Amino acid sequence: MFLKQYYLAEFRLQNLSEFENFTQAPSMLVLEYSSKFNSLGTYAPTIMADDTLKLHHFKKGLSSRIQSALEIYKLINFADLKGAAIRAETDIKQCEDEGKNKRPLAS
């Protein structure tokens, strides 16, 4: 019984640590990041229950480019933050694609 409780507690602590250090990987879409964030968030119920803390943790884990794009918004709920992050991601991708399709200037 003791070992079972110990391993369960250790498992929860590992997942809490993973949640606290979780960031969006370069190849990870915002939707994937959000899904994993919510999944890991079950190990941090205090943070997930507080909208301000939840927004802060979600935003700080996003890529720096998306974080920068979100600076102009005053987002007060999770759905709005997630939606704005998805739009920012789409805009960034579109700008990157447009840049790749431009011809170099002739000398």
Backbone bond lengths (Angstrom), bond angles and torsions (degrees), N, CA, C in turn:
res aa  C-N    CA-C-N  psi(-1)  N-CA   C-N-CA  omega(-1)  CA-C   N-CA-C  phi
1 M - - - 1.457 - - 1.530 110.78 -
2 F 1.325 116.88 -44.91 1.460 120.82 179.88 1.525 110.98 -59.45
3 L 1.345 116.76 -46.13 1.465 120.45 -179.15 1.523 111.41 -62.62
4 K 1.324 116.32 -40.30 1.464 120.37 179.12 1.530 110.17 -61.19
5 Q 1.321 117.54 -47.10 1.465 121.24 178.97 1.522 110.75 -64.45
6 Y 1.327 116.81 -40.08 1.462 120.95 179.93 1.523 110.45 -61.77
7 Y 1.341 116.54 -47.99 1.459 119.61 -178.36 1.526 111.82 -67.74
8 L 1.312 117.89 -36.32 1.464 120.33 175.96 1.523 110.53 -63.66
9 A 1.316 117.43 -43.86 1.466 121.12 178.25 1.522 110.12 -64.29
10 E 1.322 116.90 -42.79 1.467 121.28 179.06 1.529 110.73 -62.78
11 F 1.323 116.63 -41.34 1.465 122.21 178.13 1.525 110.67 -61.52
12 R 1.328 116.75 -45.42 1.469 121.07 178.97 1.524 110.78 -62.89
13 L 1.321 117.19 -42.36 1.467 120.66 179.34 1.522 111.64 -64.54
14 Q 1.321 117.40 -39.57 1.466 120.56 177.63 1.521 110.61 -63.37
15 N 1.328 116.69 -42.76 1.459 120.32 179.92 1.521 111.57 -69.91
16 L 1.317 117.26 -35.11 1.462 120.36 175.54 1.524 109.74 -63.61
17 S 1.317 116.56 -43.69 1.462 121.20 178.15 1.526 110.70 -62.55
18 E 1.330 116.47 -41.36 1.467 120.02 177.78 1.525 110.13 -62.54
19 F 1.330 117.49 -41.02 1.464 121.30 177.87 1.527 110.67 -61.36
20 E 1.322 116.75 -47.03 1.462 120.95 -177.11 1.524 112.46 -63.92
21 N 1.329 117.74 -27.82 1.462 122.00 -177.84 1.523 113.31 -105.48
22 F 1.317 117.11 5.74 1.460 121.68 -174.70 1.524 111.26 -71.50
23 T 1.336 115.55 130.98 1.463 121.75 176.31 1.524 109.22 -134.79
24 Q 1.305 114.42 160.44 1.455 121.25 179.10 1.529 108.84 -73.60
25 A 1.319 116.50 121.47 1.462 121.29 176.94 1.531 109.01 -71.27
26 P 1.336 117.81 154.05 1.470 120.41 -178.00 1.531 114.32 -53.97
27 S 1.312 118.09 -35.04 1.465 120.69 -178.31 1.532 113.02 -93.01
28 M 1.320 117.42 2.17 1.467 121.99 -175.01 1.529 110.81 -90.25
29 L 1.317 116.04 127.85 1.462 121.10 175.30 1.528 109.79 -74.31
30 V 1.318 116.36 158.24 1.462 120.81 178.97 1.530 110.50 -58.76
31 L 1.320 117.55 -39.45 1.471 119.86 179.00 1.523 111.44 -62.01
32 E 1.328 117.30 -39.41 1.466 120.84 177.40 1.527 110.23 -67.67
33 Y 1.330 115.53 -43.17 1.466 120.76 178.38 1.530 109.97 -59.71
34 S 1.328 116.65 -45.24 1.461 121.80 -179.08 1.529 111.44 -61.78
35 S 1.312 116.20 -43.26 1.463 120.54 179.85 1.531 111.26 -62.32
36 K 1.325 116.60 -46.43 1.470 121.02 179.70 1.530 110.04 -67.21
37 F 1.333 117.16 -39.02 1.464 122.29 177.83 1.527 109.91 -58.07
38 N 1.331 116.81 -48.14 1.467 120.82 -179.92 1.522 111.79 -65.73
39 S 1.319 116.32 -37.60 1.462 120.42 178.41 1.528 110.96 -64.22
40 L 1.322 116.67 -49.21 1.466 120.55 178.36 1.527 111.26 -68.11
41 G 1.327 116.46 -27.77 1.457 121.31 -179.04 1.514 114.00 -61.87
42 T 1.317 117.21 -19.37 1.465 119.33 177.34 1.527 111.13 -63.76
43 Y 1.333 117.24 -19.63 1.469 121.49 178.20 1.527 111.80 -91.00
44 A 1.340 116.53 -0.12 1.465 121.78 177.93 1.527 108.81 -132.17
45 P 1.341 117.72 62.69 1.466 120.29 -173.95 1.526 113.93 -61.46
46 T 1.320 117.69 -31.27 1.466 120.27 179.46 1.523 110.46 -64.85
47 I 1.317 116.72 -43.32 1.465 121.30 179.40 1.523 110.04 -67.82
48 M 1.318 116.99 -44.46 1.461 120.76 -176.56 1.526 112.14 -68.34
49 A 1.320 118.04 -24.89 1.466 121.74 179.86 1.522 112.35 -80.95
50 D 1.324 117.28 -17.49 1.465 122.21 -178.50 1.529 108.42 -105.03
51 D 1.341 116.85 111.21 1.465 120.84 -175.40 1.523 113.20 -56.10
52 T 1.317 117.31 -40.55 1.465 120.43 -179.25 1.521 110.97 -63.71
53 L 1.326 116.93 -46.35 1.468 120.61 178.85 1.527 111.28 -65.96
54 K 1.320 116.33 -40.58 1.465 120.45 179.97 1.526 110.35 -62.21
55 L 1.333 116.81 -46.24 1.467 120.79 178.24 1.520 110.92 -60.25
56 H 1.323 116.57 -44.72 1.465 121.39 -178.88 1.527 110.94 -60.69
57 H 1.318 117.10 -48.24 1.466 120.59 -178.24 1.527 111.60 -66.50
58 F 1.320 116.97 -39.23 1.466 119.87 179.11 1.522 109.83 -64.31
59 K 1.316 116.03 -48.24 1.465 120.20 -176.42 1.523 111.89 -65.31
60 K 1.324 118.11 -41.40 1.468 119.97 -177.08 1.519 112.32 -67.94
61 G 1.326 117.66 -19.11 1.455 120.64 178.34 1.517 114.56 -89.56
62 L 1.326 116.56 -11.08 1.461 120.36 178.87 1.526 110.46 -70.65
63 S 1.323 116.10 160.68 1.463 120.04 177.13 1.528 109.09 -59.24
64 S 1.313 116.23 152.48 1.469 120.23 -177.08 1.523 111.76 -62.41
65 R 1.325 117.85 -33.05 1.474 120.15 178.99 1.526 110.90 -66.26
66 I 1.311 116.53 -40.52 1.464 119.79 178.95 1.524 109.61 -70.98
67 Q 1.322 117.80 -41.12 1.465 120.54 176.41 1.522 110.50 -56.26
68 S 1.329 116.96 -44.65 1.469 121.03 -179.92 1.521 111.00 -61.94
69 A 1.328 116.49 -41.56 1.462 120.52 179.92 1.527 111.81 -65.64
70 L 1.321 117.11 -26.83 1.467 121.08 -178.02 1.524 113.22 -85.21
71 E 1.321 117.69 -9.22 1.467 121.21 -176.57 1.527 112.86 -59.72
72 I 1.318 117.83 -28.25 1.468 120.19 -176.78 1.530 113.02 -78.52
73 Y 1.325 116.52 -11.64 1.463 120.65 -177.39 1.523 112.02 -98.80
74 K 1.323 115.30 146.01 1.463 120.94 170.03 1.527 105.69 -107.08
75 L 1.303 114.53 92.19 1.462 120.82 -175.20 1.516 109.65 -97.89
76 I 1.328 115.65 128.09 1.464 118.89 -174.77 1.523 113.75 -115.16
77 N 1.336 117.23 -4.01 1.464 117.30 175.09 1.523 110.02 -137.81
78 F 1.308 114.32 158.36 1.458 121.27 -172.21 1.527 112.28 -63.42
79 A 1.317 117.39 -41.54 1.468 120.79 -179.06 1.524 110.97 -60.97
80 D 1.340 116.99 -42.00 1.465 120.35 178.54 1.524 111.46 -66.10
81 L 1.331 116.85 -41.06 1.463 120.71 178.65 1.524 110.37 -63.03
82 K 1.310 116.67 -46.45 1.464 120.78 179.75 1.530 110.45 -61.35
83 G 1.321 117.25 -44.87 1.466 121.25 178.69 1.517 112.28 -62.22
84 A 1.327 116.82 -43.55 1.464 120.95 178.86 1.527 110.85 -65.08
85 A 1.323 117.25 -37.71 1.468 121.28 178.70 1.529 110.46 -65.86
86 I 1.313 117.15 -39.89 1.470 121.05 178.16 1.523 109.98 -65.32
87 R 1.336 117.46 -43.08 1.466 120.56 178.01 1.527 110.99 -63.75
88 A 1.330 116.85 -42.12 1.466 120.81 178.54 1.525 110.04 -62.08
89 E 1.313 116.62 -43.49 1.467 121.05 178.66 1.532 110.46 -59.85
90 T 1.330 116.76 -43.81 1.462 121.75 179.06 1.523 110.57 -62.74
91 D 1.332 117.25 -44.84 1.467 121.50 179.06 1.524 111.48 -62.20
92 I 1.322 116.75 -43.61 1.469 121.29 179.59 1.522 109.97 -62.17
93 K 1.321 116.59 -45.28 1.470 121.06 179.62 1.519 110.59 -62.50
94 Q 1.326 116.93 -41.70 1.459 121.27 -179.89 1.531 110.56 -63.56
95 C 1.318 117.82 -43.14 1.470 121.61 177.88 1.525 110.75 -62.93
96 E 1.324 116.60 -41.20 1.470 120.24 178.05 1.522 110.71 -63.20
97 D 1.330 116.78 -43.18 1.464 120.81 179.87 1.523 111.19 -64.86
98 E 1.325 117.18 -40.79 1.461 120.73 178.52 1.522 110.69 -64.44
99 G 1.312 116.90 -38.97 1.459 121.28 178.57 1.517 112.21 -64.81
100 K 1.315 117.50 -34.90 1.466 121.62 179.26 1.520 111.75 -72.01
101 N 1.326 116.89 -27.87 1.463 120.87 -176.28 1.522 113.50 -88.22
102 K 1.319 117.95 -6.71 1.465 120.28 179.63 1.518 109.70 -77.90
103 R 1.342 114.66 140.80 1.460 119.59 175.94 1.514 109.03 -81.12
104 P 1.327 117.29 145.62 1.463 119.04 175.28 1.523 109.95 -67.44
105 L 1.325 116.07 148.71 1.460 121.07 178.70 1.521 109.88 -68.93
106 A 1.337 115.59 138.84 1.472 120.20 177.88 1.517 109.31 -76.94
107 S 1.325 116.64 144.34 1.467 120.60 -179.62 1.488 111.30 -90.79
